[in-house]
Amino acid sequence: MNTLTNNTFYPESELVINGDGSIFHLHLKPEQLADKVILVGDPDRVSLVASHFDKQECEVNNREFHTITGHYHGKRITALSTGIGCDNIDIVMNELDALANIDFKTRTEKTAHHSLTLVRIGTCGGLQPNTPTGTFIASLRSIGFDGLLNFYAGRDKASDLQLEAAFKKHVGWNLKMGNPYVACADNNLIDQIAGDDMVRGITIACGGFFGPQGRKLRLPLMDPDLNEKIESFEYNGLHVDNFEMESSALAGLATLMGHHAMTCCMVIANRRAKKMDTDYKGDIDELVTLVLERI
């Protein structure tokens, strides 16, 4: 789904290009971006991904955005960190799309649309008995508690409105918390990456780590029973398998922009069992290797 036109001129205030010709936040130039992109949250994880590359072309750092483009078994791949949250995904996806589809010299869209393949590798909290720590989960649908996609035209066309309605009814959603949306991953990419060794289901992308995920420290929650209602939700044989914080924005924006995207995560906490693995960084390399082989 690509709702964009080809004749728009983008002024300096909208398309911000640095003096060296790179995009504002990522500091990348168009020629430094590969067609296959692996997104991670942690800037240090970019180095982990790139440690598998046969050779590296470039490395760029700015704020939480760390990028290495290189080659893995004949495939040109960009590894890029987004930091935490859907707000950062908004920056990353818009700037990646600009790098792929806007001519920086004329500030107009390129004649031919260019589609990127994007796979996010992350960590998450498991919500079901079949998602203990160490489980790999591929997000077929992502329920966005962040509200980001609601700011873009075409939001409904890029969403699973039936699932959205069923979810809000089941949990008795309080609109003071904003309106959730349901973004869909690219089905072909899911089949390519998930294989038969990842759990496939619904993910909730939260707008925070504490209250939005039902964690209570000193502040009371708007709906203390929300997590229990989420865990019991079922839709066409799918359950909400995990919490994370980026998948909905990635899938939703990719759909609107005409790219192919999905998220796969390793469970490092099981909320039902109240178990947490803080020493997971070595284990996630297995998921990185799977994605590199399959992308």
DAMOZI-V482425 format. One record per backbone hydrogen bond with DSSP energy under -0.5 kcal/mol. NH is the residue of the N-H (numbers start at 1). CO is the residue of the C=O. E is the energy in kcal/mol with one decimal. If there is no record, write none. Layout:
<<NH CO E> <NH CO E>>
This chain:
<<3 256 -1.2> <10 107 -2.6> <11 9 -0.7> <14 11 -1.3> <15 11 -2.5> <16 14 -0.8> <17 15 -0.7> <18 22 -3.3> <21 18 -2.2> <23 28 -2.8> <24 16 -1.9> <27 23 -1.9> <32 29 -2.3> <33 30 -1.4> <36 76 -0.8> <37 35 -0.5> <37 117 -3.2> <38 78 -3.0> <39 37 -0.6> <39 119 -2.3> <40 80 -2.3> <41 121 -0.5> <45 42 -1.3> <46 42 -0.7> <46 43 -0.9> <47 43 -0.7> <48 44 -1.1> <49 45 -2.5> <50 46 -2.9> <51 47 -1.3> <52 49 -1.7> <53 50 -1.4> <54 71 -3.2> <55 71 -1.1> <57 69 -3.3> <58 69 -1.5> <60 67 -2.7> <62 65 -2.1> <65 62 -2.5> <66 64 -0.9> <67 60 -3.1> <68 79 -2.4> <69 58 -1.8> <70 77 -2.7> <71 55 -2.6> <72 75 -2.8> <75 72 -2.0> <77 70 -2.7> <77 75 -0.5> <78 36 -2.6> <79 68 -3.1> <79 77 -0.5> <80 38 -2.6> <81 66 -2.1> <82 40 -2.7> <83 41 -1.5> <88 85 -0.5> <89 85 -1.3> <90 86 -1.9> <91 87 -1.2> <92 88 -2.7> <93 89 -3.1> <94 90 -1.7> <95 91 -2.2> <96 92 -2.7> <97 93 -2.5> <98 94 -1.9> <99 95 -2.3> <100 96 -1.9> <101 97 -2.5> <102 98 -2.1> <103 108 -2.9> <104 102 -0.7> <107 103 -2.3> <108 103 -0.8> <109 8 -0.6> <110 101 -2.4> <115 113 -0.5> <117 35 -2.7> <118 116 -0.6> <118 260 -3.4> <119 37 -2.5> <120 262 -2.6> <121 39 -3.0> <122 120 -0.6> <122 264 -2.0> <124 266 -1.8> <125 243 -2.2> <126 124 -0.5> <126 269 -3.6> <127 241 -2.8> <128 241 -0.6> <131 128 -1.8> <134 267 -3.1> <135 132 -2.0> <137 265 -3.0> <138 199 -3.2> <139 263 -2.4> <140 138 -0.9> <140 201 -2.4> <141 201 -1.2> <142 183 -2.6> <143 203 -3.2> <144 142 -0.8> <144 181 -3.4> <145 143 -0.8> <145 205 -2.9> <146 205 -0.6> <150 147 -1.0> <151 148 -1.9> <152 149 -1.8> <155 152 -1.1> <158 154 -1.5> <159 156 -1.4> <160 182 -2.0> <161 159 -1.1> <164 160 -2.1> <165 161 -2.4> <166 162 -2.3> <167 163 -2.7> <168 164 -2.4> <169 165 -2.1> <170 166 -2.3> <171 167 -2.3> <172 168 -1.0> <173 168 -2.2> <175 173 -0.7> <177 174 -2.4> <178 175 -1.8> <180 178 -0.6> <181 144 -1.1> <183 142 -2.7> <183 181 -0.6> <184 158 -0.7> <185 140 -2.3> <186 261 -2.4> <187 185 -0.5> <190 186 -2.4> <191 187 -2.2> <192 188 -1.9> <193 189 -2.6> <194 190 -2.9> <195 191 -0.9> <197 194 -1.2> <199 136 -2.8> <201 138 -1.8> <202 239 -2.3> <203 141 -2.8> <204 242 -2.5> <205 143 -2.3> <205 203 -0.6> <206 204 -0.7> <206 244 -3.1> <213 210 -1.5> <214 211 -2.2> <215 210 -2.6> <217 215 -0.6> <226 223 -1.8> <229 225 -1.8> <230 226 -2.5> <231 227 -2.6> <232 228 -1.2> <233 230 -1.3> <235 238 -2.6> <238 235 -2.2> <240 233 -0.7> <241 202 -2.6> <241 239 -0.9> <242 202 -1.0> <243 125 -2.2> <244 204 -2.4> <250 246 -1.8> <251 247 -2.5> <252 248 -2.7> <253 249 -2.5> <254 250 -2.1> <255 251 -2.0> <256 252 -2.1> <257 253 -2.3> <258 1 -0.6> <258 254 -1.2> <259 254 -2.9> <260 116 -2.9> <261 259 -0.5> <262 118 -1.6> <264 120 -2.9> <265 137 -2.6> <266 122 -2.2> <267 135 -2.8> <268 124 -2.7> <269 124 -1.0> <270 275 -2.2> <271 126 -2.5> <271 269 -0.6> <272 126 -0.5> <274 270 -1.2> <275 270 -1.8> <277 268 -3.6> <278 276 -0.7> <283 280 -0.5> <284 280 -1.7> <285 282 -0.9> <286 283 -1.6> <287 283 -0.5> <288 284 -2.1> <289 285 -2.4> <290 286 -2.0> <291 287 -2.2> <292 288 -2.4> <293 289 -2.1> <294 290 -1.8> <295 291 -2.5>>
